[in-house]
Amino acid sequence: MPRPGPKPIPTELHQLRDSFNATRHGRDRAGEPLPEGELAATAPDWMSIGQRESWAYVIGHAPKGLLKPLDRGVLAVWVEAEDRHRTAVMQQAKLDASSSLPLMTRGKDGQPIPSPYLRIIRQAAETMLRAASELGFSPAARPRLAAGQAEAPAQESPWTRLQVIHGRKDAS
């Protein structure tokens, strides 16, 4: 039976964000499956050239250690949606360049109607945002990932570790 409330954040994502708390997050995570390996930089063979370029870009720019082979399908959904979005935007730009009514086209009766590309653009953008949220690399996810990265202390001492545990920043 699903639990009410927001979806739980995977342990690995908590660890990347440095927000993992064994007391709070360790209770129900004993059996949490942890995917292994790194997602290959090589895109699936069925992808177009533009989709392969997007795949390589994402692999090269995603936070290290975040994408696993198990994430391949979700990333493929994002890449395909991004390619569809880009194609529809370019086609809409061509339509707009030769039209006196931007974002509009003429229906069968000659009356202006919204361009069919607008629906494709919207649906592709929604798919991209959902997949990006699942993958952990949406604009809202990036600050949370970086927030946990703290600089290592200049010299290690028993007091430094104690102060980190208690949340103190200064080493006085």
N, C-alpha and C positions, 0 to 999 in steps of 0.2 A: 504494500500500500504506500503510495507516494506521500512524502511529508509535506505539510503546508509551508508556505513561505518561499523565499528565493531558492534557486538551485544551489546546492553546495558547491563550493570552489574546490577543485582537485588539490590534493596535498602538494603536488609538485608546483602548482601555480602559487600556493601559499609560500612555499619555500623560495621560489624565484622572487616573490615580493618581499620576502623576509617578514611575513606576517603569520607564520605558523606558530601556534601555541599548543604544545602537547596536551595541556590540561583541557583546553577548549576544543581543539580540533582532533585530538587523538582518540576520543571516545568511540566513534563509530567508524574509524578508518582502518581497523585491523585487517580487514579483508579487501581493502581497496585495491583493485588491479592497477598495476603500474606498467604502462606500455614501455617497451624497450627500443633502443636504437635511435637513429636520427633519420629523418625523412630525406630521401634521396633528392639530390639536386636535379636529376633527370626527370623530366615531365613524362607522363604516360604517352605512349606512341600515338594514340588516337587524337591527341590535341593538335590544333592548328598551329601554325608558326607563331601567330600573335599570342595564343594561349601559352605556348611553351616559353615565350619571352616573359610573360606575366609570372609563370611558375618560377622561373629562374630568379626573377626580381624578388618575389616573396621569400624564397629560400635564402637568398642573400641578405635580406633586410629584416627578417623576423628575429625576435630575441633568441639568442643561442640556447639550444636545449629545449625549446618550447614545442616545436613540431616533431611529431613521432610518425613512424610509418602508418600507424592506425589512423592518423589524421588525413591521410591521402585523399579520401573521398570528400571530406568537407572542404579541403583546399581545392579540389577539382571543381566543386560547386562554385566556390568563390571565383576561381580563375575563369570559368565559363561565363558566369554572370558579368564579370568585369569586361570580358571581351565583347559580350552582347551589348553591354552598356556603351562601350566605346564605339562600336559599330553604329548603333542607333543614334548616338550623338552626332557622329560624322554625317550620317544620312540626313538628319534633321538640319544640320548646318547647310548642306547642299540645297535642301528644299527652301530654307529661309533666304539663301542668297538670290534665288530667282523668284521670290514672292514679295508682294507688297504687304502681305499679312503674315508676319513671323508667327511660327508655331501653329499655323492654320493651313488647311488645304481645302480644296473644293469637293463637296459631296457629289453624288450622282445627279442631284437636281441643280448643281451649280452654286449652292449656298456654302458659305465658309463653315468648316467643322474643325475641331481640334485634330492635329496631326496624329496618325496612328503610332508614330515613333514615340510620342510622349508617354504612352502606356508602356511600351517596351522599356523605355528609359527608367520609368518609375519602378516597374517590377524588377528589373535587373538591379537597381540600386537597393531595393528592399532585400533582395536575396543576398547581395554583397554584405549588407549591414548585419543580417542575421548570421551568416557564415563567419564574418569577421569577429562577431561577439563570441561565437563558439570557439574560434581559434585563439582568442585572447590577444588579437592585435588590432583592435579598433582604437580610434583616438582616445576613447574613455579608458581603455585597458592599459595603454602605454604609461601614463603617469603612475598608475598603481604598481606596475612592474618596476619602474625606476625608483619608486619611493623607498623600497627596502634596501637599496644598495648604499651601504655606508662605507666610508673610507676606513681602511685598516689602521689601527693605532700605530704610531711611530715605533714604539717599543712595547713589547708584551711584558706585562707585570701581573701578578696576582690581583692587584687592586683594579687594574683596567678591566679585567674580566668581571669582577664583582660589580663595578660601576655600570657596565653594559647590561648586566642582568637586572639591576635596579633602575635602569633607564637614565642614568646620569650621563651627561655628555662631556663635562669637563673632568680632567684628571688631576684634581687638586689634592 
